[in-house]
């Protein structure tokens, strides 16, 4: 055990980290390994690969993901802010490059090969975008004369612009949703609510009228007879077949007929083989992480940390909800992974990066140490001023 009296970075991390959220994330990752073993072998067999090819790859991606999450959770808010800026710039540049040199898959260019590894840069764009937007909204609240909200809107338009060009409307809607939630937390006026809502409706209508595959998905959702709904129908049927406790590990059939049973539709495999009970446990784990983070955000006095925690929690929860809703045919199909459970290296590592930032922001820190401010007197680093008031957070980037 790590003693409370130790002054090492590891001891400070262990006694300040949110261990309950860390445990919940570990449980989800463990569930991802089990479901990878259940869902991926038939997919590998159809592709002529070794039966455990995707299982090995899942474990291969999980190791650096855990390392990234833990390493980022050691950082201070200021360090996270600077890291988010670097990752955002690199991700934006790679997304732009992908538009020209990325492989086209199903009419979209989202992947680029770097050093022999397929990377989806937009996955890393999301958490960095959230943290930068949170900082701008925090600065806007702290300095009303600073045009931080305008800069945040420009940031949104830039991110949305490159994602639409891919096109990737699932990710576009996700970051727009999180940005709108942060804007609302920052004190959005009703006129802005109406304006942004109208812009979202117009954007969706434009996508429906100009992009064929978006129109097909919406039409299939509204009128199943208008197109092929095999994958969604099979996913929904798996919930009925599994019942409360499932048919047993290895006894499911949906994984043998769905091409994306190890990725977008792994939740359906979980329902058929392990039952609705396991699905509810997964839902509770995701909900626990999100609600616990939002509760910590409400109690946090630093605007930047508060907005960042809320934004990262909403991003994590919304992505989880979208994947589950697609499996239940509640919304049109989207290529959105179930965090730490679906197969996908870029998704897993970017989610670990985002959760690492969430764990870092929710650590119990003295107010004076939030941005690693220099000590007031020798030997008093991290100690509040004598009068008990919180030290100012500072605005230096």
N, C-alpha and C positions, 0 to 999 in steps of 0.2 A: 504493500500500500504506500501511497505518497502522503507524507506528513504535511499537515497544514503549516507547520513552522518552517518548512523548507522554502528557500527563496529562488529556486531554479525556475526557468521558464516552463518546464513540464509541470512542476507542482502548481505554479500560478494558473496554468491552463486547466489542469484537472479540477481545481477547486472553484473555478469561475465558469466553466463550460456548462451548458444546459444538458446534463447527462440523460435526462428523460427523452429529449428530442434525439440525442445521439443514439440512444438505445432503440428508439422507434425507427430511425433510418437504418440501423443495423438489421432490424427485423425485416424491413422491406427488402434490403439487399439479399438477405438469406432466402426470403421468399422468391426473389428473382432467380437465384441459383436453382431452387427446386423446380420452378416452372420452366426454366430453360431445359432442364433434364426431361421434363414431361412433354414440352411442345416442339422442341427443335429437331430431334432425330428424324421424324418423317420428312421434314422439309429438306434436311441434308440428303436423305436417301433419294428424294425426287430429283435433286440436282447432281446426283452421282458423287456425292462427297462422303467422307467418313461419317458414321452415324453421330458421333459426338463432336463434329466440327464446330457447330455453333455454340455448344456448351464450352468447349475449350476457348473459343474466341470471347465468349461472355466473361469467363474467368480472367482471361488475359486483359480485357478492358476494365474489369472490376478492380484489379490490383492498383493500377495508377489512379483510378477514380477515388479510391479510398485515400491514397496518398495525397492527392490534390485537396480533397475535402479537409483532411486533418491539417495539412500545411497551411491552407488559407485561414482556417479557424484560429490560428495563432496570431494573425495580423491585427493591427489596430485599425480603427475606422479611417484614419488618414492614409495608411498604407493600402487599404482596400480601395479607397477612392482613386489613388494613383494607379494601382493595378488595373482597375476597371477602365480607366482612360486608355491605358496601353492596349489592353485586350480589345476594347471597342474599336480603336483605330486599326489594329491589325485585322480584326474580323471584317470591318467594313471594306478594307482594301481587298481581302480575299474574296468577299462576296462579289465585288465589282469584277475581279479577275475571273471568277467562276462564270460570269455572264458571257465571257468570250471564249474561254478554254475548257470550261466544265463539260462533262459528258451529259448529253440530253437523255433524260429518262422520263417517259410518259409525258413528254412535252415540256419538261421543266429542266433547268440547269441549276442544280443545288449542290453538286459534289465536285470536289477538286482533288487531284492526287498530288500529295506532297511526300517525297521520300518513300514512294511506294505505298503510302497509306491514304485511303479514301477519307476525306474530311468534309463535313458539312459546316461551313463557317457561320451560317446563320444561327446555329445552336449556341455558339459562344457569344454571339452578338446580344442575345436576349438578357442574360443576367447583368452584363456590363451596362447595357442600355438602362436597365432598371435603376442601378446604383447611381449612374450619372444624372438621370432624371430626378432621383430623390435628392441629390445634392443641390441641383438647380432650384427645386421647389423649396428646399430648406433655406437657401440663400435668398430666395424671393420673400419668404416669410420674415427673415431676419433683417433684410434690407429692402423695403418696399420700393425704393427708388432704383434698384438694380433691375435691368430687364431680363431677369433669370427665366421668367415664364416664357418670354419670347424665344430665348435660346433653347429652352426645353422643347418648345413647339417645332423649332427648326431641326432639333435632334430627331424628333419623332418623324417629321416629314422626310428627312434623309434616310432613316432606317426603313420606313415604309416604302419609300421610292425604290430602293434597291431590291427589297423583298418582292414587290409587285412585279418588277422586271424579270424575276426568275421564271415563272411566277410561283409564289408561295403564300397563298392567302391564309392558310392556317396559322403560320407564324405571324403574319401581318395582323390578323385579328387578335392574336394573343398579346402582342406587345401594345397594341392600341388599347386593349381592355385594361391592362395594367397601368398604362400611362393615364388613362381616364380616371382610374381609381385613385391614383396619386394626386391628380389634379383636383379631384373632389375633396380629398383630405386636406389639400392646401387651401381650400376655401373657394372653390369654383362658384361663379355666379350662375343663376338659372339661365341666363341668356346664353352662356357658354354651353350649358347642358343641352339646350335645344340645338345650338349650332353644331356641336360635335355629333349629336345623335343624327341630325340631318345629313352631315357629311358621311357618317358611317352607312346610312341607308343609300345615299347616292353612290358611294364606292361599291357597295354590294350589288346594286343594280347595274353599274357599269361593268363589273366583273361578269355578271350573269349574261349581259348582252354582247360582250366582246370576246370572252374566253370560252371556247366550246366545252372543255372538260368540267369547268365550274358549272356551266348551265346543265350539263348532263347529270352531275351529282345532285343538284338541287331538284331537277325534274324527277329523278329516280326517288328522291326522298318524299316529294309531295305526291307523286303518282308512281308507285312501284311497278305498275304494269307498263310504264313507258321505257323501261330499260332493264339491264341485267342487275339484279339485286342478290345474286347468289351468295356472295360473301357475307353480307349483312344478315340475310335470312338464315344462313347456316350458323352464324354467331348467336343470333337470338334463340334458335332452336336448341343450342347447347345448354342454355340456362334451364330449359324445360327438361332436357334429358338428365342433367346433373341433379336436379332436385336440391334438397337441403344439404345432403352429405356427399354427393357425387357418386360416380360409377366406380371410382377407385383409380389409383395411379396406373397409367398405361392403358386404361380401358376406354378412353375417349376416342371418338371418330372424327371430330371436327378438325383436329390437327392434321389428319391425313388428306383432307380435301381443300383446306384453305392455304393459299400460297404464303400468306403473311401471318400464319398462326403463331410464329415465334416472335413477332414484332407487334404490329398494330392490333392483332386479335388474340394476344396471349391471355387477356382477361376472360375471353370465351372458353379457352382451354382450361383455365382455372375453375370456371363454373361447372364444366362438364365432368372433370375428373375429381375435383375436390369439393364441389358443391357451393351453394349460395353462402353457407356459413363462412367458408374461407374468403369469399368475395367481400362479405361484410366486414371480416377482420381487416382485410386490406383497406377497405374504405375508412374504417375507424382509425387505422394507423395514419393514413394520409390526412384525415380530418384532425387528428390529435396534433400533428406537427403544425398544420396551418393555424388552428385555433390557439394553440399555445404560443405560437409566434405573434399572432395578432394581439393576444393578451399582453405579451411583453412589450409590444410596440405601443400600446395604450399607456403603459406605465413609464415609458422611456421619456426623459425630459429633453433629450437632445433631438432637435427636428430632423437632422440628417439621418441619425440612427433610426428614429421612429419611421420615417418614410421608407428607408431602405428595408427594414424588417418587414413592413407591411407589403411593400412591392414584391420582394422576393417570395414571401409566403403566398401572395395571390398568384404569382407566376407559377409556382409549384402546384398549388391547388387547382388552378384553372387548367393546366395541362393534364393533370390526373383526371379531372372531371370530364374533359373533352374526350379523352381516350375511352373512358368507361361509357360515356353517353353514346359514342359511335358503336361500341359493341352491343349496346342495348337498342340501337336504331332510334335513339331520341333526337339525333341531329344528323345532318348529312355527313358522309364519310370524309375523314381528313387524315393525312399522314402524320399523326401525332403519337408519340410513344408514351407508354405508361412508365413513369419515372422509376429507374433502377430495376425494372422487371422486364420490359421489352428489350429485345436484342438491338444493339446499336452503340458503337464506340463513341461517336461524337456526342450523341445524346447523353450517354452515361457520364462522360467526363465533364461535359458542360453543366449537367445537373449537380455533379459533385462540387464543381466550382461555385455554383450558386448556393448550395447548401452549406458549403464551407464559409461563405460570406455571411449567411444567415446565422450560423453558429457563432461566428466572430462578433457580430453585432449584438447578439443576445447574451454574451458573456457578462457576468456581474463585474463591472468596473467602477472605481471611484469616478465621479463626474469630472474631476480635474485631469484624469488620465485618458479620457476618451480619444484625444488626438495626440497623445504622447507629448503633452506640454512639458517644458523643462521644469525641474523642481524649483520651488520658491526659495528653499534653503538647502544646504548640503544634507543629504541623508533623509530628506522628506519627500522623495519622489512619490507621486500618487496619493499624497495626503491632502485633504481639502484645507482651504484657508482656515485660520483659527476661529473665525466667526461662524463657521459651519455652512456658509453659502457656497454654492457650486461655482467653480471657476469657469470663466467664459470659454467656449469651445474654440474660438478663433476662426478665421475665414481663409487662411492661407491654404492653397491647394496642396 
